[in-house]
Amino acid sequence: MIELHTVVQDHAPGARWIHTDSLTQEKVVKERWTWAVPGAPKRQGFDVEKNIWAEDAVRQL
């Protein structure tokens, strides 16, 4: 599994994907990729409103 945390400067991916850090006020988008078999990753984004990892088809970054 690979998990990526990206600091964004605007709300381009949409508010439901952006976590604002309470200390730094940085806006962070979390994504992860997992592999059941080599070469076929499953991409998910973290939905901060629902507090779940959502399937890639649900969101577009």
N, CA, C and O atoms as CSV, one atom per row, in Angstrom:
chain,resi,resn,atom,element,x,y,z
A,1,MET,N,N,0.847,-1.182,0.000
A,1,MET,CA,C,0.000,0.000,0.000
A,1,MET,C,C,0.889,1.242,0.000
A,1,MET,O,O,1.927,1.290,0.661
A,2,ILE,N,N,0.460,2.221,-0.745
A,2,ILE,CA,C,1.089,3.540,-0.731
A,2,ILE,C,C,0.020,4.538,-0.309
A,2,ILE,O,O,-1.084,4.540,-0.854
A,3,GLU,N,N,0.348,5.386,0.660
A,3,GLU,CA,C,-0.570,6.445,1.081
A,3,GLU,C,C,0.131,7.772,0.872
A,3,GLU,O,O,1.258,7.970,1.324
A,4,LEU,N,N,-0.545,8.677,0.184
A,4,LEU,CA,C,0.021,9.972,-0.170
A,4,LEU,C,C,-0.808,11.083,0.463
A,4,LEU,O,O,-2.033,11.097,0.342
A,5,HIS,N,N,-0.137,12.013,1.137
A,5,HIS,CA,C,-0.789,13.196,1.711
A,5,HIS,C,C,-0.252,14.396,0.943
A,5,HIS,O,O,0.955,14.638,0.934
A,6,THR,N,N,-1.137,15.144,0.302
A,6,THR,CA,C,-0.748,16.276,-0.530
A,6,THR,C,C,-1.314,17.570,0.042
A,6,THR,O,O,-2.510,17.660,0.318
A,7,VAL,N,N,-0.460,18.564,0.219
A,7,VAL,CA,C,-0.907,19.887,0.657
A,7,VAL,C,C,-1.393,20.629,-0.583
A,7,VAL,O,O,-0.670,20.734,-1.573
A,8,VAL,N,N,-2.622,21.142,-0.525
A,8,VAL,CA,C,-3.195,21.880,-1.653
A,8,VAL,C,C,-3.357,23.348,-1.274
A,8,VAL,O,O,-3.464,23.691,-0.096
A,9,GLN,N,N,-3.373,24.200,-2.283
A,9,GLN,CA,C,-3.449,25.641,-2.054
A,9,GLN,C,C,-4.843,26.209,-2.274
A,9,GLN,O,O,-5.115,27.352,-1.908
A,10,ASP,N,N,-5.726,25.417,-2.871
A,10,ASP,CA,C,-7.095,25.885,-3.106
A,10,ASP,C,C,-8.051,24.718,-2.861
A,10,ASP,O,O,-7.646,23.691,-2.317
A,11,HIS,N,N,-9.285,24.863,-3.247
A,11,HIS,CA,C,-10.282,23.810,-3.034
A,11,HIS,C,C,-10.590,23.053,-4.326
A,11,HIS,O,O,-11.705,22.559,-4.493
A,12,ALA,N,N,-9.628,22.952,-5.236
A,12,ALA,CA,C,-9.834,22.312,-6.531
A,12,ALA,C,C,-10.438,20.908,-6.453
A,12,ALA,O,O,-11.359,20.613,-7.215
A,13,PRO,N,N,-9.957,20.024,-5.558
A,13,PRO,CA,C,-10.557,18.686,-5.535
A,13,PRO,C,C,-11.932,18.635,-4.872
A,13,PRO,O,O,-12.609,17.611,-4.967
A,14,GLY,N,N,-12.356,19.679,-4.222
A,14,GLY,CA,C,-13.646,19.699,-3.536
A,14,GLY,C,C,-13.480,19.586,-2.037
A,14,GLY,O,O,-12.586,18.891,-1.555
A,15,ALA,N,N,-14.333,20.264,-1.304
A,15,ALA,CA,C,-14.216,20.360,0.155
A,15,ALA,C,C,-14.276,19.009,0.858
A,15,ALA,O,O,-13.644,18.835,1.900
A,16,ARG,N,N,-15.024,18.047,0.311
A,16,ARG,CA,C,-15.162,16.757,1.001
A,16,ARG,C,C,-13.882,15.948,1.017
A,16,ARG,O,O,-13.775,14.979,1.768
A,17,TRP,N,N,-12.898,16.329,0.194
A,17,TRP,CA,C,-11.626,15.605,0.129
A,17,TRP,C,C,-10.515,16.318,0.888
A,17,TRP,O,O,-9.412,15.783,1.003
A,18,ILE,N,N,-10.778,17.513,1.409
A,18,ILE,CA,C,-9.719,18.326,2.018
A,18,ILE,C,C,-9.871,18.376,3.535
A,18,ILE,O,O,-10.908,18.776,4.064
A,19,HIS,N,N,-8.813,17.961,4.213
A,19,HIS,CA,C,-8.737,18.071,5.677
A,19,HIS,C,C,-7.890,19.295,5.994
A,19,HIS,O,O,-6.780,19.422,5.477
A,20,THR,N,N,-8.387,20.195,6.832
A,20,THR,CA,C,-7.607,21.355,7.261
A,20,THR,C,C,-7.011,21.056,8.627
A,20,THR,O,O,-7.731,20.834,9.600
A,21,ASP,N,N,-5.677,21.055,8.684
A,21,ASP,CA,C,-4.968,20.773,9.929
A,21,ASP,C,C,-5.255,21.874,10.943
A,21,ASP,O,O,-5.113,23.056,10.631
A,22,SER,N,N,-5.656,21.500,12.144
A,22,SER,CA,C,-6.048,22.487,13.154
A,22,SER,C,C,-4.875,23.319,13.666
A,22,SER,O,O,-5.076,24.451,14.107
A,23,LEU,N,N,-3.668,22.788,13.616
A,23,LEU,CA,C,-2.500,23.540,14.090
A,23,LEU,C,C,-1.879,24.424,13.014
A,23,LEU,O,O,-1.586,25.596,13.251
A,24,THR,N,N,-1.680,23.845,11.822
A,24,THR,CA,C,-0.958,24.571,10.764
A,24,THR,C,C,-1.872,25.274,9.770
A,24,THR,O,O,-1.430,26.149,9.025
A,25,GLN,N,N,-3.158,24.887,9.758
A,25,GLN,CA,C,-4.142,25.383,8.788
A,25,GLN,C,C,-3.830,24.928,7.357
A,25,GLN,O,O,-4.417,25.444,6.406
A,26,GLU,N,N,-2.914,23.969,7.198
A,26,GLU,CA,C,-2.644,23.416,5.872
A,26,GLU,C,C,-3.839,22.586,5.421
A,26,GLU,O,O,-4.485,21.913,6.224
A,27,LYS,N,N,-4.119,22.646,4.122
A,27,LYS,CA,C,-5.195,21.862,3.525
A,27,LYS,C,C,-4.562,20.617,2.912
A,27,LYS,O,O,-3.698,20.716,2.041
A,28,VAL,N,N,-4.998,19.444,3.374
A,28,VAL,CA,C,-4.370,18.188,2.980
A,28,VAL,C,C,-5.393,17.251,2.339
A,28,VAL,O,O,-6.500,17.073,2.848
A,29,VAL,N,N,-4.995,16.653,1.204
A,29,VAL,CA,C,-5.785,15.635,0.529
A,29,VAL,C,C,-5.054,14.312,0.714
A,29,VAL,O,O,-3.847,14.231,0.486
A,30,LYS,N,N,-5.787,13.260,1.132
A,30,LYS,CA,C,-5.181,11.945,1.335
A,30,LYS,C,C,-5.681,10.977,0.266
A,30,LYS,O,O,-6.876,10.889,-0.014
A,31,GLU,N,N,-4.714,10.244,-0.328
A,31,GLU,CA,C,-5.017,9.209,-1.308
A,31,GLU,C,C,-4.218,7.971,-0.952
A,31,GLU,O,O,-3.176,8.055,-0.303
A,32,ARG,N,N,-4.719,6.812,-1.386
A,32,ARG,CA,C,-3.938,5.591,-1.208
A,32,ARG,C,C,-4.157,4.659,-2.392
A,32,ARG,O,O,-5.199,4.674,-3.047
A,33,TRP,N,N,-3.138,3.852,-2.637
A,33,TRP,CA,C,-3.172,2.844,-3.679
A,33,TRP,C,C,-2.858,1.505,-3.035
A,33,TRP,O,O,-1.910,1.387,-2.259
A,34,THR,N,N,-3.662,0.493,-3.362
A,34,THR,CA,C,-3.416,-0.866,-2.883
A,34,THR,C,C,-3.435,-1.808,-4.081
A,34,THR,O,O,-4.079,-1.530,-5.093
A,35,TRP,N,N,-2.723,-2.922,-3.955
A,35,TRP,CA,C,-2.617,-3.898,-5.028
A,35,TRP,C,C,-3.064,-5.266,-4.542
A,35,TRP,O,O,-2.510,-5.792,-3.577
A,36,ALA,N,N,-4.062,-5.849,-5.200
A,36,ALA,CA,C,-4.445,-7.236,-4.939
A,36,ALA,C,C,-3.560,-8.155,-5.774
A,36,ALA,O,O,-3.223,-9.265,-5.362
A,37,VAL,N,N,-3.188,-7.660,-6.972
A,37,VAL,CA,C,-2.281,-8.376,-7.877
A,37,VAL,C,C,-1.323,-7.356,-8.473
A,37,VAL,O,O,-1.657,-6.173,-8.535
A,38,PRO,N,N,-0.138,-7.782,-8.916
A,38,PRO,CA,C,0.820,-6.839,-9.510
A,38,PRO,C,C,0.230,-6.113,-10.728
A,38,PRO,O,O,-0.439,-6.719,-11.564
A,39,GLY,N,N,0.493,-4.814,-10.807
A,39,GLY,CA,C,0.108,-4.022,-11.967
A,39,GLY,C,C,-1.334,-3.549,-12.012
A,39,GLY,O,O,-1.731,-2.910,-12.987
A,40,ALA,N,N,-2.126,-3.837,-10.998
A,40,ALA,CA,C,-3.533,-3.434,-11.006
A,40,ALA,C,C,-3.874,-2.702,-9.706
A,40,ALA,O,O,-4.553,-3.261,-8.844
A,41,PRO,N,N,-3.405,-1.447,-9.556
A,41,PRO,CA,C,-3.672,-0.747,-8.293
A,41,PRO,C,C,-5.128,-0.296,-8.168
A,41,PRO,O,O,-5.803,-0.020,-9.160
A,42,LYS,N,N,-5.579,-0.232,-6.934
A,42,LYS,CA,C,-6.894,0.331,-6.618
A,42,LYS,C,C,-6.620,1.660,-5.925
A,42,LYS,O,O,-5.950,1.703,-4.893
A,43,ARG,N,N,-7.136,2.734,-6.493
A,43,ARG,CA,C,-6.916,4.076,-5.957
A,43,ARG,C,C,-8.138,4.500,-5.153
A,43,ARG,O,O,-9.277,4.305,-5.579
A,44,GLN,N,N,-7.883,5.087,-3.978
A,44,GLN,CA,C,-8.959,5.588,-3.134
A,44,GLN,C,C,-8.570,6.947,-2.576
A,44,GLN,O,O,-7.394,7.220,-2.336
A,45,GLY,N,N,-9.561,7.787,-2.376
A,45,GLY,CA,C,-9.360,9.069,-1.723
A,45,GLY,C,C,-10.100,9.075,-0.397
A,45,GLY,O,O,-11.125,8.410,-0.248
A,46,PHE,N,N,-9.580,9.828,0.568
A,46,PHE,CA,C,-10.234,9.875,1.875
A,46,PHE,C,C,-11.289,10.969,1.885
A,46,PHE,O,O,-10.984,12.144,1.678
A,47,ASP,N,N,-12.527,10.571,2.125
A,47,ASP,CA,C,-13.667,11.487,2.195
A,47,ASP,C,C,-13.764,11.988,3.637
A,47,ASP,O,O,-14.185,11.245,4.524
A,48,VAL,N,N,-13.378,13.241,3.875
A,48,VAL,CA,C,-13.344,13.772,5.244
A,48,VAL,C,C,-14.747,13.991,5.819
A,48,VAL,O,O,-14.912,14.010,7.039
A,49,GLU,N,N,-15.750,14.156,4.968
A,49,GLU,CA,C,-17.120,14.338,5.451
A,49,GLU,C,C,-17.714,13.031,5.972
A,49,GLU,O,O,-18.440,13.029,6.966
A,50,LYS,N,N,-17.405,11.919,5.297
A,50,LYS,CA,C,-17.933,10.610,5.691
A,50,LYS,C,C,-16.945,9.822,6.549
A,50,LYS,O,O,-17.300,8.802,7.139
A,51,ASN,N,N,-15.696,10.307,6.614
A,51,ASN,CA,C,-14.630,9.652,7.380
A,51,ASN,C,C,-14.368,8.226,6.890
A,51,ASN,O,O,-14.214,7.295,7.681
A,52,ILE,N,N,-14.323,8.082,5.540
A,52,ILE,CA,C,-14.074,6.770,4.927
A,52,ILE,C,C,-13.146,6.913,3.726
A,52,ILE,O,O,-12.998,8.000,3.167
A,53,TRP,N,N,-12.528,5.806,3.339
A,53,TRP,CA,C,-11.794,5.744,2.080
A,53,TRP,C,C,-12.814,5.445,0.994
A,53,TRP,O,O,-13.511,4.434,1.068
A,54,ALA,N,N,-12.914,6.307,-0.017
A,54,ALA,CA,C,-13.892,6.166,-1.091
A,54,ALA,C,C,-13.217,5.614,-2.341
A,54,ALA,O,O,-12.022,5.820,-2.554
A,55,GLU,N,N,-13.982,4.920,-3.154
A,55,GLU,CA,C,-13.462,4.375,-4.405
A,55,GLU,C,C,-13.126,5.495,-5.375
A,55,GLU,O,O,-13.737,6.563,-5.333
A,56,ASP,N,N,-12.157,5.252,-6.247
A,56,ASP,CA,C,-11.698,6.241,-7.217
A,56,ASP,C,C,-12.829,6.730,-8.116
A,56,ASP,O,O,-12.871,7.910,-8.463
A,57,ALA,N,N,-13.739,5.846,-8.496
A,57,ALA,CA,C,-14.820,6.231,-9.398
A,57,ALA,C,C,-15.743,7.278,-8.786
A,57,ALA,O,O,-16.436,7.989,-9.514
A,58,VAL,N,N,-15.763,7.382,-7.476
A,58,VAL,CA,C,-16.641,8.323,-6.785
A,58,VAL,C,C,-16.117,9.740,-6.885
A,58,VAL,O,O,-16.900,10.689,-6.861
A,59,ARG,N,N,-14.814,9.902,-6.995
A,59,ARG,CA,C,-14.235,11.244,-6.950
A,59,ARG,C,C,-13.252,11.460,-8.083
A,59,ARG,O,O,-12.684,10.512,-8.624
A,60,GLN,N,N,-13.069,12.677,-8.421
A,60,GLN,CA,C,-12.085,13.066,-9.427
A,60,GLN,C,C,-11.203,14.146,-8.846
A,60,GLN,O,O,-11.702,15.183,-8.408
A,61,LEU,N,N,-9.910,13.928,-8.832
A,61,LEU,CA,C,-8.967,14.955,-8.366
A,61,LEU,C,C,-8.382,15.678,-9.542
A,61,LEU,O,O,-7.565,16.581,-9.366
